[in-house]
Amino acid sequence: MANRVEWIEHKGERIIFCDFSDIQDEEEMVRWVEEMEAEVLQEAPGTMILMLVDVTNSRVTSKMTERARAVAAAARERGIPSSPTAVVGITNPAKKAILLALQFLRPDLHAANSIEEAKDWLLERAAKWSPPEQSGL
């Protein structure tokens, strides 16, 4: 199985790319979210982590989103602030509803139409970023 969580570079900025596309199995998705957690928690406290998540053709479940929230909580406990995150592949109404709910809590969450658009949005946000007040997400 190929590595679905990796650090990439775009125009000189590091981005953690989580390729969760084409995953239908909930347990497999949760395992990859845990792999993302391992990468994120290796970063130094105070580090901005630009994140790109591709969920194209994937099954996003409440168990997966709860696990992702746990990752965010673990990062906060480690002093890693909420940072810009772009998501690609939000197509069906259920996924859109999840994203809208998350955007209310995390304004630095963006639904992009393509991976390239997501990378560019992340760089725009990075240029303006300052650590936000930490919310419950």
ABEGO torsion letter per residue (X at the ends): XBBABBBBBBGGBBBBBBBABGBABAAAAAAAAAAAAAAAAABBBGBBBBBBBBABGBBBBAAAAAAAAAAAAAAAAAGBBBBBBBBBGBABAAAAAAAAAAAAABAABBBBABAAAAAAAAAAAAAABBBBBBBAX
